[in-house]
């Protein structure tokens, strides 16, 4: 996904990660993603983060 975004000169990549899978959240944080928004299911049984990573060279 990141390779394709870089090839297409996209400035950012977004993904969604369930809150009930904290190891997945940590994995994406180690790859440079940060939380953009928290969302919840209507019955509040779980939720997810929308996470993003800048593809711009710093």
SESE-837028 format. One record per atom (N, C-alpha, C): atom name; x, z, y. Coordinates in Angstrom, 2 decimals. Layout:
N
+-------+---------+---------+---------+
| atome |      c1 |      c3 |      c2 |
+-------+---------+---------+---------+
|    CA |       X |       Z |       Y |
...
+-------+---------+---------+---------+
***
This chain:
58
+-------+---------+---------+---------+
| atome |      c1 |      c3 |      c2 |
+-------+---------+---------+---------+
|     N |    0.82 |    0.00 |   -1.16 |
|    CA |    0.00 |    0.00 |    0.00 |
|     C |    0.88 |    0.00 |    1.25 |
|     N |    1.89 |    0.86 |    1.26 |
|    CA |    2.77 |    0.92 |    2.43 |
|     C |    3.55 |   -0.38 |    2.61 |
|     N |    4.01 |   -0.96 |    1.52 |
|    CA |    4.74 |   -2.22 |    1.60 |
|     C |    3.86 |   -3.31 |    2.19 |
|     N |    2.64 |   -3.40 |    1.72 |
|    CA |    1.71 |   -4.40 |    2.22 |
|     C |    1.42 |   -4.19 |    3.70 |
|     N |    1.23 |   -2.93 |    4.10 |
|    CA |    0.98 |   -2.63 |    5.52 |
|     C |    2.18 |   -3.03 |    6.37 |
|     N |    3.39 |   -2.75 |    5.90 |
|    CA |    4.59 |   -3.13 |    6.65 |
|     C |    4.72 |   -4.65 |    6.76 |
|     N |    4.44 |   -5.35 |    5.65 |
|    CA |    4.51 |   -6.81 |    5.68 |
|     C |    3.52 |   -7.42 |    6.66 |
|     N |    2.40 |   -6.74 |    6.84 |
|    CA |    1.35 |   -7.24 |    7.74 |
|     C |    1.45 |   -6.63 |    9.15 |
|     N |    2.52 |   -5.89 |    9.38 |
|    CA |    2.79 |   -5.28 |   10.69 |
|     C |    1.65 |   -4.37 |   11.15 |
|     N |    1.09 |   -3.63 |   10.20 |
|    CA |    0.03 |   -2.68 |   10.52 |
|     C |    0.67 |   -1.40 |   11.05 |
|     N |    0.12 |   -0.80 |   12.09 |
|    CA |    0.76 |    0.36 |   12.70 |
|     C |    0.59 |    1.66 |   11.91 |
|     N |   -0.43 |    1.74 |   11.04 |
|    CA |   -0.70 |    2.99 |   10.35 |
|     C |   -1.42 |    2.72 |    9.04 |
|     N |   -1.22 |    3.63 |    8.07 |
|    CA |   -1.91 |    3.58 |    6.79 |
|     C |   -2.74 |    4.85 |    6.68 |
|     N |   -3.97 |    4.72 |    6.22 |
|    CA |   -4.85 |    5.87 |    5.98 |
|     C |   -5.22 |    5.94 |    4.52 |
|     N |   -5.47 |    7.17 |    4.04 |
|    CA |   -5.96 |    7.38 |    2.69 |
|     C |   -6.82 |    8.64 |    2.69 |
|     N |   -7.54 |    8.85 |    1.61 |
|    CA |   -8.38 |   10.03 |    1.47 |
|     C |   -7.92 |   10.83 |    0.26 |
|     N |   -7.90 |   12.18 |    0.41 |
|    CA |   -7.44 |   13.07 |   -0.65 |
|     C |   -8.42 |   14.23 |   -0.76 |
|     N |   -8.88 |   14.50 |   -1.97 |
|    CA |   -9.83 |   15.60 |   -2.19 |
|     C |   -9.17 |   16.95 |   -1.91 |
|     N |   -9.91 |   17.85 |   -1.27 |
|    CA |   -9.41 |   19.19 |   -0.98 |
|     C |   -9.18 |   20.00 |   -2.25 |
|     N |   -9.91 |   19.70 |   -3.31 |
|    CA |   -9.77 |   20.44 |   -4.56 |
|     C |   -8.51 |   20.04 |   -5.33 |
|     N |   -7.71 |   19.13 |   -4.78 |
|    CA |   -6.45 |   18.71 |   -5.41 |
|     C |   -5.28 |   18.97 |   -4.46 |
|     N |   -4.96 |   20.25 |   -4.23 |
|    CA |   -3.92 |   20.57 |   -3.24 |
|     C |   -2.55 |   19.99 |   -3.56 |
|     N |   -2.24 |   19.79 |   -4.83 |
|    CA |   -0.94 |   19.19 |   -5.16 |
|     C |   -0.88 |   17.74 |   -4.67 |
|     N |   -2.01 |   17.04 |   -4.67 |
|    CA |   -2.02 |   15.67 |   -4.14 |
|     C |   -1.83 |   15.68 |   -2.64 |
|     N |   -2.44 |   16.65 |   -1.95 |
|    CA |   -2.27 |   16.77 |   -0.51 |
|     C |   -0.80 |   17.00 |   -0.18 |
|     N |   -0.17 |   17.92 |   -0.90 |
|    CA |    1.25 |   18.21 |   -0.69 |
|     C |    2.12 |   16.99 |   -0.97 |
|     N |    1.78 |   16.23 |   -2.00 |
|    CA |    2.52 |   15.02 |   -2.34 |
|     C |    2.53 |   14.05 |   -1.15 |
|     N |    1.34 |   13.78 |   -0.59 |
|    CA |    1.26 |   12.84 |    0.53 |
|     C |    1.91 |   13.40 |    1.80 |
|     N |    1.84 |   14.71 |    2.00 |
|    CA |    2.54 |   15.31 |    3.14 |
|     C |    4.05 |   15.08 |    3.01 |
|     N |    4.59 |   15.22 |    1.81 |
|    CA |    6.02 |   14.97 |    1.59 |
|     C |    6.39 |   13.52 |    1.87 |
|     N |    5.44 |   12.61 |    1.70 |
|    CA |    5.67 |   11.20 |    1.98 |
|     C |    5.49 |   10.86 |    3.46 |
|     N |    5.14 |   11.86 |    4.27 |
|    CA |    5.02 |   11.64 |    5.70 |
|     C |    3.61 |   11.48 |    6.23 |
|     N |    2.60 |   11.70 |    5.39 |
|    CA |    1.22 |   11.61 |    5.84 |
|     C |    0.81 |   12.91 |    6.52 |
|     N |   -0.13 |   12.83 |    7.45 |
|    CA |   -0.65 |   14.01 |    8.14 |
|     C |   -2.17 |   13.93 |    8.16 |
|     N |   -2.81 |   15.09 |    8.27 |
|    CA |   -4.27 |   15.16 |    8.25 |
|     C |   -4.82 |   14.64 |    9.57 |
|     N |   -5.75 |   13.70 |    9.48 |
|    CA |   -6.44 |   13.16 |   10.65 |
|     C |   -7.82 |   13.79 |   10.81 |
|     N |   -8.48 |   14.06 |    9.67 |
|    CA |   -9.84 |   14.58 |    9.73 |
|     C |  -10.17 |   15.26 |    8.41 |
|     N |  -10.98 |   16.32 |    8.47 |
|    CA |  -11.51 |   16.96 |    7.27 |
|     C |  -12.98 |   16.62 |    7.15 |
|     N |  -13.41 |   16.24 |    5.96 |
|    CA |  -14.80 |   15.90 |    5.68 |
|     C |  -15.29 |   16.79 |    4.55 |
|     N |  -16.60 |   17.05 |    4.52 |
|    CA |  -17.19 |   17.90 |    3.48 |
|     C |  -18.37 |   17.18 |    2.84 |
|     N |  -18.59 |   17.46 |    1.55 |
|    CA |  -19.79 |   16.96 |    0.88 |
|     C |  -20.99 |   17.72 |    1.43 |
|     N |  -22.17 |   17.09 |    1.44 |
|    CA |  -23.36 |   17.76 |    2.00 |
|     C |  -23.66 |   19.11 |    1.35 |
|     N |  -23.41 |   19.25 |    0.06 |
|    CA |  -23.68 |   20.53 |   -0.61 |
|     C |  -22.51 |   21.50 |   -0.50 |
|     N |  -21.45 |   21.10 |    0.22 |
|    CA |  -20.28 |   21.93 |    0.50 |
|     C |  -19.54 |   22.38 |   -0.77 |
|     N |  -19.62 |   21.59 |   -1.84 |
|    CA |  -18.91 |   21.93 |   -3.07 |
|     C |  -17.46 |   21.50 |   -3.03 |
|     N |  -17.13 |   20.56 |   -2.18 |
|    CA |  -15.76 |   20.06 |   -2.07 |
|     C |  -15.69 |   19.25 |   -0.78 |
|     N |  -14.57 |   18.68 |   -0.54 |
|    CA |  -14.39 |   17.84 |    0.63 |
|     C |  -13.14 |   17.01 |    0.46 |
|     N |  -12.72 |   16.40 |    1.54 |
|    CA |  -11.53 |   15.57 |    1.48 |
|     C |  -10.90 |   15.48 |    2.85 |
|     N |   -9.62 |   15.18 |    2.85 |
|    CA |   -8.90 |   14.90 |    4.08 |
|     C |   -8.76 |   13.39 |    4.21 |
|     N |   -8.90 |   12.89 |    5.42 |
|    CA |   -8.43 |   11.56 |    5.75 |
|     C |   -7.04 |   11.77 |    6.31 |
|     N |   -6.05 |   11.17 |    5.66 |
|    CA |   -4.66 |   11.36 |    6.05 |
|     C |   -4.07 |   10.03 |    6.51 |
|     N |   -3.13 |   10.08 |    7.42 |
|    CA |   -2.52 |    8.87 |    7.94 |
|     C |   -1.01 |    8.98 |    8.03 |
|     N |   -0.38 |    7.82 |    8.05 |
|    CA |    1.07 |    7.75 |    8.18 |
|     C |    1.40 |    6.56 |    9.09 |
|     N |    2.22 |    6.81 |   10.07 |
|    CA |    2.66 |    5.75 |   10.97 |
|     C |    3.60 |    4.82 |   10.24 |
|     N |    3.42 |    3.52 |   10.44 |
|    CA |    4.30 |    2.53 |    9.83 |
|     C |    5.29 |    1.99 |   10.86 |
|     N |    5.24 |    2.52 |   12.07 |
|    CA |    6.15 |    2.08 |   13.13 |
|     C |    7.51 |    2.71 |   12.93 |
|     N |    8.56 |    1.95 |   13.11 |
|    CA |    9.92 |    2.46 |   12.97 |
|     C |   10.23 |    3.30 |   14.20 |
|     N |   10.77 |    4.49 |   13.97 |
|    CA |   11.08 |    5.39 |   15.08 |
|     C |   12.53 |    5.37 |   15.40 |
+-------+---------+---------+---------+
***
